[in-house]
């Protein structure tokens, strides 16, 4: 019992929750990994975590909770589980900042800062010859970005297109960049906005 108590999992501070979840899921193979990745972690998500925690496992199962915002009620409902995890269950919490988490939660688990800080400025897509597979991969990686991150991505895509790939944007592409900012302001789904933007480059050849 004492050995299990010393392994209660940990809290990971990262500004790209989705990317960290994917990395952990690959690293923790072949163990079972169950993810609860949300923009806001609410009481219904906490209830789902509690239910998952009591499904008995013969091997260690990792339950990963990731969110840009954890509300206080959901955190309080998980305190007992974090203090005394069921057998073969380990929790990993991924949060963009420590301040998202209650002191009572922070006191129960060690806090790690992610080594590689994700930068939304790192756009590897070559927009002058982007294909559907690359678009799909980009959207998968950025599936759960927040509105503020999506705006930075739009800016980075514009810089990539005009500065690095030296594309002369057509009227429709320019309008799409303006439209992307407006849609994000109206709380459109970031992934849909990014898809609309990048798809305007698929099949287009550089005018240069």
DRENPALO-820927 format. One record per atom (N, C-alpha, C): x, y negated, z negated; residue in three letters. Coordinates in steps of 0.1 Angstrom, whole numbers, plus 2048, in hexadecimal, padded with zeros to 3 digits. Each point is the difference from the previous one (the first is absolute). Layout:
BEGIN
XYZALA;...
END
This chain:
BEGIN
80880C800UNK;7F87F4800UNK;8097F3800UNK;80A8017F8UNK;8097F47FFUNK;8067FD80EUNK;80480A807UNK;8067FE80DUNK;7F67FA809UNK;7F3804800UNK;7F77FA809UNK;7FD7F17FCUNK;8007FD7F3UNK;7FE7F27FCUNK;80B7F7805UNK;80C805802UNK;80B7F8804UNK;7FF7FD80FUNK;7F6807807UNK;7FF7FD80EUNK;7F17FC803UNK;7FE7F37FEUNK;7F27FB802UNK;7FF7F980DUNK;80A801808UNK;8007F880DUNK;8057F27FDUNK;7FD7F7809UNK;8067F37FFUNK;7F77F6808UNK;8047F37FEUNK;7FA7F5808UNK;80A7FB80AUNK;7FC7FE80CUNK;8087FC80BUNK;7FB7F2805UNK;8097F67FFUNK;7FD7F3805UNK;8057FE80EUNK;7F67FE809UNK;8047FF80EUNK;7F67F7808UNK;8057F880AUNK;7F77F8807UNK;7FA80680DUNK;80380D802UNK;7F980880AUNK;7FC80D7FAUNK;7F48007FBUNK;7FA80C7F8UNK;7FF80C80AUNK;7FA7FD80BUNK;7FE80B80AUNK;80D807804UNK;80A7F8803UNK;80D806804UNK;8068087F5UNK;7FF7FB7F4UNK;8068077F4UNK;7F880E7FEUNK;7F37FF802UNK;7F880C7FFUNK;80480B80AUNK;8027FC80CUNK;80580980BUNK;80D8067FDUNK;8097F77FBUNK;80E8057FCUNK;7FF80A7F5UNK;7F87FD7F6UNK;7FF8097F4UNK;7FA80E805UNK;7F67FF808UNK;7F980C804UNK;80A809808UNK;8097FA808UNK;80A808807UNK;80A8067F6UNK;8057F77F7UNK;80A8047F6UNK;7FC80B7F7UNK;7F38007FCUNK;7FB8097F6UNK;7FB80D805UNK;80180280DUNK;7FD80D806UNK;80980B7FAUNK;7FB80C7FFUNK;7F3806803UNK;7F57FE7F5UNK;8037F87F6UNK;7F67FE7F6UNK;7F47F9806UNK;7F58037F9UNK;7F37F9805UNK;8007F27FBUNK;7FD7F7809UNK;7FF7F27FDUNK;7F27FA804UNK;7FA7FA7F6UNK;7F27FB802UNK;8017F17FFUNK;7FD7F880AUNK;8017F27FFUNK;7F37F87FFUNK;8007F67F7UNK;7F47F77FFUNK;8067F2803UNK;8007FD80DUNK;8067F3804UNK;7F57F6804UNK;7FF7F67F8UNK;7F47F6802UNK;8067F2801UNK;7F87F7805UNK;8037F27FFUNK;7FE7FB7F1UNK;7F48047FBUNK;7FD7FD7F2UNK;7FC80E7FAUNK;8078037F5UNK;7FD80D7F9UNK;7F57FD7F6UNK;7F4806802UNK;7F57FD7F8UNK;7FC80D7F7UNK;7F67FE7F8UNK;7FC80B7F7UNK;7FC80D807UNK;7FA7FE80CUNK;7FC80D808UNK;80D807804UNK;80B7F9803UNK;80C806804UNK;8068077F4UNK;7FF7FA7F4UNK;8068067F4UNK;7F880D7FDUNK;7F3800802UNK;7F880C7FDUNK;80480B809UNK;8037FD80DUNK;80580A80AUNK;80E8057FBUNK;8087F87FBUNK;80D8047FBUNK;7FF80A7F4UNK;7F67FC7F7UNK;7FE8097F4UNK;7FB80D805UNK;7F7801809UNK;7FA80C805UNK;80C809807UNK;8087F9808UNK;80B807806UNK;80A8067F6UNK;8027F87F5UNK;80A8047F6UNK;7FC80D7F9UNK;7F38037FFUNK;7FC80C7F9UNK;7FD80C809UNK;8047FF80DUNK;80080B809UNK;80E8087FDUNK;7FF80C7FAUNK;80C8067FBUNK;80980480BUNK;80D7FF7FEUNK;80B803809UNK;80A8097FAUNK;805809809UNK;80B8097FBUNK;80D7FA801UNK;8017F780AUNK;80D7F8802UNK;7FD7F17FDUNK;80B7F97FFUNK;7FE7F17FDUNK;7F97F980CUNK;7F67F97FCUNK;7F87F880AUNK;8037F17FDUNK;8037F880AUNK;8037F27FEUNK;7F37F8804UNK;7FB7F87F7UNK;7F57F7804UNK;8067F2800UNK;7FE7FA80CUNK;8067F3803UNK;7F57F6801UNK;8017F67F7UNK;7F67F5800UNK;8077F3805UNK;7FB7FB80BUNK;8067F4805UNK;7F67F5803UNK;8037F47FDUNK;7F67F5803UNK;8077F27FFUNK;7FA7F7807UNK;8057F27FEUNK;7FA7FA7F4UNK;7F58057FBUNK;7FA7FB7F4UNK;7F980B7F9UNK;8048027F3UNK;7FA80A7F7UNK;7F77F97F6UNK;7F3802801UNK;7F87F97F6UNK;8018067F2UNK;7FD7F87F6UNK;8038047F2UNK;7F880C7FBUNK;7F3800805UNK;7F880B7FBUNK;80580E805UNK;80480080DUNK;80680C805UNK;80D8057F9UNK;8087F67FDUNK;80C8037F9UNK;7FE8057F2UNK;7F77FA7F9UNK;7FC8057F2UNK;7FB80E800UNK;7F880380BUNK;7FA80E800UNK;80B80A803UNK;80C7FC805UNK;80A80A803UNK;80B8017F5UNK;7FF7F87F5UNK;80B8007F6UNK;80280D7FAUNK;7F58077FCUNK;80280D7F9UNK;80780A809UNK;7FC80080DUNK;80680980AUNK;80F7FD802UNK;8037F3800UNK;80F7FD802UNK;8088037F4UNK;7F97FF7F4UNK;8078047F4UNK;80280F7FFUNK;7F6807803UNK;80180F7FFUNK;7FB80680DUNK;80880180AUNK;7FB80680DUNK;7FD80F7FEUNK;7F6804807UNK;7FD80F800UNK;80C808805UNK;7FF80D7FDUNK;80C808804UNK;80280080FUNK;80D7FE804UNK;80580080EUNK;7FB7F4808UNK;7FD7F57F9UNK;7FC7F4807UNK;80A7F57FDUNK;8047FA80AUNK;8097F47FEUNK;7FA7F4808UNK;8007F47FAUNK;7FB7F4806UNK;80B7F7805UNK;7FE7FA80BUNK;8087F5805UNK;7F77F5803UNK;8037F47FAUNK;7F87F4804UNK;8087F7808UNK;7FA7FC80BUNK;8087F6809UNK;7F87F3800UNK;8077F57FCUNK;7FA7F37FFUNK;8097F6806UNK;7FA7F5806UNK;8087F6806UNK;8077F77F5UNK;7FB7FF7F4UNK;8067F87F5UNK;7FD8077F3UNK;8097FE7F6UNK;7FE8057F3UNK;7F47FA7FAUNK;7FE7F3803UNK;7F57F97F9UNK;7F2805803UNK;7FF80880BUNK;7F3807803UNK;7FC80A7F6UNK;80A8057F8UNK;7FD80B7F7UNK;8007FB7F1UNK;7F78067F9UNK;7FE7FC7F1UNK;80D8047F9UNK;8037F97F5UNK;80C8037F8UNK;7FF80F7FAUNK;7F38047FDUNK;7FE80D7FBUNK;80380B80BUNK;7FE7FD80CUNK;80480980BUNK;80F800802UNK;8067F4800UNK;80E7FE802UNK;8088077F5UNK;7FB8007F4UNK;8078067F5UNK;801810801UNK;7F7805808UNK;7FF80F800UNK;80980780BUNK;8057F8809UNK;80880680BUNK;80C7F7803UNK;80B806804UNK;80C7F8804UNK;7FC7F880DUNK;8067F4802UNK;7FD7F880CUNK;80D800809UNK;7FE80480CUNK;80B80080AUNK;7FD7F580BUNK;80A7FA804UNK;7FF7F680BUNK;80480880DUNK;7F97FF80AUNK;80380780CUNK;80E7FA806UNK;808809805UNK;80D7FC804UNK;7FF7F980EUNK;7F7804808UNK;8007FA80DUNK;7F37F7801UNK;8027F3800UNK;7F57F7800UNK;7FB7FF80FUNK;7F4803802UNK;7FB7FF80EUNK;7FE7F2804UNK;8057FD80CUNK;7FE7F3805UNK;7F780080CUNK;7F67F8800UNK;7F780080BUNK;8067FA80DUNK;80C7F97FEUNK;8067FA80BUNK;80780B809UNK;80280C7FBUNK;80780A808UNK;7F780780AUNK;7FE7FA80BUNK;7F880580BUNK;80980780AUNK;7FE80D801UNK;809808809UNK;7F980380EUNK;7F37FC801UNK;7FA80280DUNK;8067F780AUNK;80380580CUNK;8047F880BUNK;7F37FD808UNK;7FB7F47FFUNK;7F27FD805UNK;8007FF80FUNK;80C800806UNK;8017FF80FUNK;7FD80E806UNK;80280B7F8UNK;7FD80D806UNK;7FA8097F5UNK;7F77FB7F8UNK;7FA8087F5UNK;7F580A806UNK;80080C7FAUNK;7F680A805UNK;7F68037F5UNK;7F6808804UNK;7F58047F6UNK;8068077F4UNK;809809802UNK;8068077F4UNK;8067F77F6UNK;8087F6805UNK;8077F67F7UNK;7F57F87F9UNK;7F67FC807UNK;7F57F87FAUNK;7FA8087F4UNK;7FD80D803UNK;7F98087F6UNK;8098017F4UNK;80D802802UNK;80A8027F5UNK;8017F37F8UNK;8007F5807UNK;8017F37F9UNK;7F47FD7F7UNK;7F4804806UNK;7F47FE7F8UNK;7FF8097F4UNK;80580C802UNK;80080A7F5UNK;8097FB7F4UNK;80C7FB804UNK;8097FB7F6UNK;7FA7F47F8UNK;7F87F8808UNK;7FB7F37FAUNK;7F18027FDUNK;7FC80C7FDUNK;7F18037FFUNK;7FA7F87F4UNK;8077FD7F6UNK;7FA7FA7F4UNK;8067F37FCUNK;8057F880AUNK;8067F37FCUNK;7F57F77FBUNK;8047F77F7UNK;7F77F57FBUNK;7FF7F580BUNK;7F67F77FEUNK;7FE7F5809UNK;80D7F8802UNK;8067FD7F4UNK;80D7F7801UNK;80B807808UNK;80180D7FEUNK;80A808807UNK;7FD80180FUNK;7F3801803UNK;7FC80180EUNK;8037F3807UNK;7FE7F57F9UNK;8037F3806UNK;80F7FF804UNK;8088057F6UNK;80F800803UNK;80380980CUNK;7F980B801UNK;80280980BUNK;7FD7FA80DUNK;7F57F8800UNK;7FB7F980CUNK;80B7F6805UNK;8057F97F6UNK;80B7F6802UNK;80D807806UNK;80380C7F9UNK;80C807804UNK;7FE80680EUNK;7F4805804UNK;7FD80580DUNK;8027F580BUNK;7FB7F47FCUNK;8027F4809UNK;80E7FD803UNK;8088007F5UNK;80F7FD801UNK;80680C808UNK;7FC80C7FEUNK;80680B807UNK;7FE7FF80FUNK;7F37FC803UNK;7FC7FF80EUNK;8077F5807UNK;8017F47FAUNK;8057F4807UNK;80F7FE7FEUNK;8058047F5UNK;80F7FD7FDUNK;80880C804UNK;7FD80C7FBUNK;80880C802UNK;7FE80680EUNK;7F3803803UNK;7FD80680DUNK;7FF7F780BUNK;8007F27FDUNK;8007F680AUNK;7F480180AUNK;7F58037FBUNK;7F4801808UNK;7F97F3802UNK;7FB7FE80DUNK;7F77F4802UNK;7F28057FEUNK;7FA7FB7F5UNK;7F38057FDUNK;7F57FB809UNK;7F7808804UNK;7F57FB809UNK;7F57FA7F7UNK;7F67F9806UNK;7F67F97F8UNK;7F98097F6UNK;7FD80C805UNK;7F88097F7UNK;8088047F4UNK;80D803802UNK;8098037F4UNK;8017F57F7UNK;8027F4805UNK;8017F47F7UNK;7F37FE7F8UNK;7F5802807UNK;7F37FF7F9UNK;7FF80A7F5UNK;80580C803UNK;7FF80B7F6UNK;8087FD7F3UNK;80B7F9801UNK;8087FC7F4UNK;7F87F67F8UNK;7F97F6807UNK;7F87F77F8UNK;7F48077FAUNK;7FA809808UNK;7F48077FBUNK;8048097F4UNK;80C806800UNK;8048097F5UNK;8017F87F3UNK;8057F4800UNK;8007F87F4UNK;7F27FD7FBUNK;7F87FC809UNK;7F27FD7FDUNK;7F980C7FAUNK;80180B806UNK;7FA80C7FBUNK;8048047F2UNK;80D7FF7FEUNK;8068037F3UNK;7FA7F67F5UNK;7FF7F4804UNK;7FA7F67F7UNK;7F18047FCUNK;7FA80680AUNK;7F28047FEUNK;7FF80E7F9UNK;80C8057FBUNK;80080D7FAUNK;7FD80C808UNK;8037FF80DUNK;7FF80C809UNK;80A80A7FBUNK;7FE80C804UNK;80980B7FCUNK;80E7FE807UNK;80B7FE7F8UNK;80D7FD806UNK;80480A80BUNK;7FD80D7FEUNK;80580A80AUNK;7F97FE80DUNK;7F37FC800UNK;7F87FD80CUNK;8067F4807UNK;8037F67F9UNK;8067F4805UNK;80E803807UNK;8088077F9UNK;80D804805UNK;7FF80880DUNK;7F680A800UNK;7FE80880CUNK;7FC7F880CUNK;7F67F67FEUNK;7FC7F780AUNK;80C7F9806UNK;8087FB7F8UNK;80C7F8804UNK;80A808808UNK;80480C7FBUNK;80A807806UNK;7FB80780DUNK;7F4804800UNK;7FA80680CUNK;8007F780CUNK;8017F37FEUNK;8007F780BUNK;80E800807UNK;80A8077FAUNK;80D801806UNK;80280E807UNK;7F78097FDUNK;80280E806UNK;7FD7FF80FUNK;809805808UNK;7FD80080FUNK;8047F3807UNK;8037F57F8UNK;8047F4805UNK;80F800804UNK;8047FB80BUNK;80E7FF803UNK;8057F27FEUNK;80D7FF7FCUNK;8057F37FEUNK;8007F880CUNK;7FC7F37FFUNK;8007F780BUNK;80E7FC805UNK;80A8037F7UNK;80D7FB803UNK;80780980AUNK;
END
